[in-house]
Amino acid sequence: MCASSDFGRVHDDDRLQALDALDLLDTPAEDGFEDIVHLAALVCGTPVALVSLVAGDRQWFKARIGFAPSQTDLNASVCVYVLAEPDLLVIPDLTADPRTRDNPLVVGEPLIRFYAGAPLHGPDGHVLGSLCVIDRKARPSGLTAKQADGLRRLARQVTTILRERYQNAQLRAAHAEREANAIHWRNLFSHLHEGFLVGEAIRDGEGRITDWRYVEVNRAWSDLVGIPPERAIGRTVREVFPDLEDVWIEEFAQVVETGEPITFKRQSSILDRWYEGRAQRLSPDTFTVLFLDVTEQVLADRAVRAQQAQLLTMMESVPIGIMLAEAPSGRILMGNRRLADILGHDTLYSTSSNAYGDFVAYHEDGRRVDANEYPLAQISNGECERSTIEVEYQRPDGERRWIAIAGEAIRDDQGVLVGAVVAISDIGERKDADAQQAVLNRELSHRLKNTLTLVQAIAAQTLRNAPDIDTAREALAARLIALGKAHDILLDGPADSAYVEAVVRGTLDLHDDTGSRFQISGPNLSVGPSTTLSLGLLLHELATNAVKYGALSVSDGTVAICWMIEGEESGASLRFEWREQGGPPVTPPTRRGFGSRLIERGLSGGEVALCYLPEGVTCTLVSPLAGLRVNG
């Protein structure tokens, strides 16, 4: 294994950059390197010789003899230890050296035992690897003096090759740059309205460049600046343009002095135009300038930037998320701040529509939204002009939000699809409202069915027990009015419930002709819809009988109504009592009509005690409290 100090040298940034600059790794075999490893093996009498380059993650062999692999991992490298050596590194027995005894090439095939390596220096002096020789037998005496000297000399030959290679690479790069520059300016010349001039520097007595003279100009230059060639050639720039800014002279003087070409893009105030170009030296006192009038381009760029600024301002001010993508790639170009508020993260600048899977969202049925299901993907791929989808978006903080995505295609003046835009809005409140409305609709349907069933039963029982049609009409109308009052109380009270006191007072108010007929008492208690309707009908029947035969049939008769909760928690019950007083003597009825049967049904299957005492009718109802509070 390598010591930490050795690894530090392996990963030294300057050393690795020097190695990369040679552009040598993973290149084909070359005779110069091959000859050297053959000579090294011959001089040192070893079966193996390598030109080994140590990279940041491996050692790679530019040339090798007697060794099959073209590279190994660093943990199998002995050459890494050469990086720290000023001269040869010789290890007579690799199994005895603590640095190498656990090396995979020592403990396993090819079972190497002897190593000697000379450092290979790059052009800047960094050790890039080694020229090494390896034997499968230990050599207690190492190398002879002649062998060591020969290995050093051959390593210097490798270093010389590396230096020459680097210099050649530099020359090729410089040549490529010159060629690229030539191509650039040849292309520039091919444009319309190109201007060209040759200028000669004018120096003062101390050799400073103070002005320059037009030596040559082309017709395009004349057209660009509005000066005929004959009025410029042979004259200085100060003579042609007396008010020209000093920077035009200073920059071209710098080109002549340094020999370094420059590019420029500058406005001329005297011509009120924008020019772009390149200046370079021809000789110690002459230079060329190639330039174009780019005024229209500058003004167009300004207009585009103004439009972009306006678009950005508009996008940032709207209360919805906006995202733009190019077509056909689907690469996302921009998203506004509101988008980050909705999604919970900054815009994901996906490079293509295939990467939209980074957006995590789910359909209503729980399926994850595929990348190609998003409107941006569908539109940018050309599948449609418009697309919408509603999904539940997974924010990075774990919260899920319902969002609506609506997209539309963007086409240029020729109708070519160039992009897509989507508007993203938070529809969580709407989804909640829709869900609540669905619950209300189901509850309304359920309640309506129950009410119709109740009305049907009331009508059937009333008609069955009435002696004539007029009596039936009167009884049915009164019972339906009582049912309607109970519904009104439900609508005015808390959702899906009504207070017992409100049901009692609402039902009996019609019969309280003096304002003191009823003594009502009991705790503040709400009950569900079914109990509300049953209690309203039950009170209506008790009051109707009291008006006809009982306490309410005389002027001073009264009714005491009270309710209470008995027991605790799950075993609690409601006890409801009706007690008539001050009426005529009571005679038990000879037959039981629908009203009596309705009373005896009680509340939610509880117990009912209807007593016809001489001093007044009493009715006691006891029902489990839990059943009364359940909606139904």
CORZIKA-V398192 format. One record per backbone hydrogen bond with DSSP energy under -0.5 kcal/mol. NH is the residue of the N-H (numbers start at 1). CO is the residue of the C=O. Records with the same first field share a line. If there is no record, write none. Layout:
BEGIN
NH = CO ; CO
END
This chain:
BEGIN
7 = 3
8 = 4
9 = 5
10 = 6
11 = 7
12 = 9
16 = 12
17 = 13
18 = 14
19 = 15
20 = 16
21 = 17
22 = 18 ; 19
23 = 19 ; 20
24 = 19
27 = 24
34 = 30
35 = 31
36 = 32
37 = 33
38 = 34
39 = 35
40 = 36
41 = 37
42 = 38
43 = 39
44 = 40
45 = 41
46 = 41
48 = 134
49 = 65
50 = 132
51 = 63
52 = 50 ; 130
53 = 60
54 = 52 ; 128
55 = 53 ; 58
59 = 72
60 = 53
61 = 70
62 = 51 ; 60
63 = 51
65 = 49
72 = 59
76 = 73
77 = 74
81 = 78
82 = 79
83 = 79 ; 80
84 = 81
85 = 82
89 = 117
90 = 88
91 = 115
92 = 90
94 = 113
96 = 93
97 = 93
100 = 97
101 = 97
103 = 100
106 = 103
107 = 103
108 = 104
111 = 108
112 = 105
113 = 135
114 = 135
115 = 91
116 = 133
117 = 89
118 = 131
120 = 129
121 = 119
122 = 126
125 = 122
128 = 120 ; 126
129 = 120
130 = 52
131 = 118
132 = 50 ; 130
133 = 116
134 = 48
135 = 114
139 = 92
142 = 139
148 = 144
149 = 145
150 = 146
151 = 147
152 = 148
153 = 149
154 = 150
155 = 151
156 = 152
157 = 153
158 = 154
159 = 155
160 = 156
161 = 157
162 = 158
163 = 159
164 = 160
165 = 161
166 = 162
167 = 163
168 = 164
169 = 165
170 = 166
171 = 167
172 = 168
173 = 169
174 = 170
175 = 171
176 = 172
177 = 173
178 = 174
179 = 175
180 = 176
181 = 177
182 = 178
183 = 179
184 = 180
185 = 181
186 = 182
187 = 183
188 = 184
189 = 185
190 = 186
191 = 188
194 = 191
195 = 291
197 = 289
198 = 216
199 = 287
200 = 213
201 = 285
202 = 211
204 = 208
207 = 204
210 = 202 ; 208
211 = 202
213 = 200
214 = 235
215 = 198 ; 213
216 = 198
218 = 196
222 = 218
223 = 219
224 = 220
225 = 221
226 = 222
227 = 222
231 = 228
232 = 229
233 = 229
234 = 214
235 = 232
237 = 212
240 = 236
241 = 237
244 = 241
248 = 245
249 = 245 ; 246
250 = 246
251 = 247
252 = 248
253 = 249
254 = 250
255 = 251
256 = 252
257 = 253
258 = 254
259 = 255
261 = 259
262 = 279
264 = 277
266 = 275
268 = 273
269 = 267
272 = 268
273 = 268
275 = 266
276 = 292
277 = 264
278 = 290
279 = 262
280 = 288
282 = 286
283 = 286
286 = 283
287 = 199
288 = 280
289 = 197
290 = 278
291 = 195 ; 289
292 = 276
293 = 193
294 = 274 ; 292
295 = 274
298 = 294
299 = 295
300 = 296
301 = 297
302 = 298
303 = 299
304 = 300
305 = 301
306 = 302
307 = 303
308 = 304
309 = 305
310 = 306
311 = 307
312 = 308
313 = 309
314 = 310
315 = 311
316 = 312
317 = 313
318 = 314
321 = 424
323 = 422
324 = 334
325 = 420
326 = 331
327 = 418
328 = 380
330 = 326
332 = 350
333 = 324
334 = 324
336 = 322
340 = 336
341 = 337
342 = 338
343 = 339
344 = 340
349 = 347
350 = 348
353 = 329
355 = 352
356 = 353
357 = 354
358 = 355
359 = 356
360 = 358
361 = 359
362 = 392
363 = 367
366 = 363
369 = 361
373 = 370
374 = 371
377 = 374
378 = 374
379 = 375
380 = 376
381 = 377
382 = 379
383 = 378
384 = 378
387 = 407
389 = 405
391 = 403
392 = 362
393 = 391 ; 401
394 = 360
395 = 393 ; 399
398 = 395
401 = 393
403 = 391
404 = 425
405 = 389
406 = 404 ; 423
407 = 387
408 = 421
409 = 385
410 = 419
412 = 416
415 = 412
418 = 410
419 = 410
420 = 325
421 = 408
422 = 323
423 = 406
424 = 321
425 = 404
427 = 402 ; 425
428 = 402
431 = 427
432 = 428
433 = 429
434 = 430
435 = 431
436 = 432
437 = 433
438 = 434
439 = 435
440 = 436
441 = 437
442 = 438
443 = 439
444 = 440
445 = 441
446 = 442
447 = 443
448 = 444
449 = 445
450 = 446
451 = 447
452 = 448
453 = 449
454 = 450
455 = 451
456 = 452
457 = 453
458 = 454
459 = 455
460 = 456
461 = 457
462 = 458
463 = 459
464 = 460
465 = 461
466 = 462
472 = 468
473 = 469
474 = 470
475 = 471
476 = 472
477 = 473
478 = 474
479 = 475
480 = 476
481 = 477
482 = 478
483 = 479
484 = 480
485 = 481
486 = 482
487 = 483
488 = 484
489 = 485
490 = 486
491 = 487
492 = 488
493 = 489
497 = 494
498 = 527
500 = 525
503 = 499
504 = 500
505 = 501
506 = 502
507 = 503
508 = 504
509 = 505
511 = 508
512 = 508 ; 509
513 = 511
519 = 559
520 = 518
521 = 561
525 = 523
527 = 498
528 = 628
532 = 528
533 = 529
534 = 530
535 = 531
536 = 532
537 = 533
538 = 534
539 = 535
540 = 536
541 = 537
542 = 538
543 = 539
544 = 540
545 = 541
546 = 542
547 = 543
548 = 544
549 = 545
550 = 545
553 = 546 ; 550
554 = 551
557 = 554
558 = 581
559 = 517
560 = 579
561 = 519 ; 559
562 = 577
563 = 521
564 = 575
566 = 564 ; 573
571 = 568
572 = 569
573 = 566
574 = 623
575 = 564 ; 573
576 = 574 ; 621
577 = 562
578 = 619
579 = 560
580 = 617
581 = 558
583 = 615
586 = 614
593 = 591
597 = 593
598 = 594
599 = 595
600 = 596
601 = 597 ; 598
602 = 598 ; 599
604 = 602
605 = 601
606 = 603
607 = 622
609 = 620
611 = 609 ; 618
613 = 611 ; 616
616 = 613
618 = 611
619 = 578
620 = 609
621 = 576
622 = 607
623 = 574
625 = 572
626 = 572
628 = 624
629 = 625 ; 626
630 = 626
END
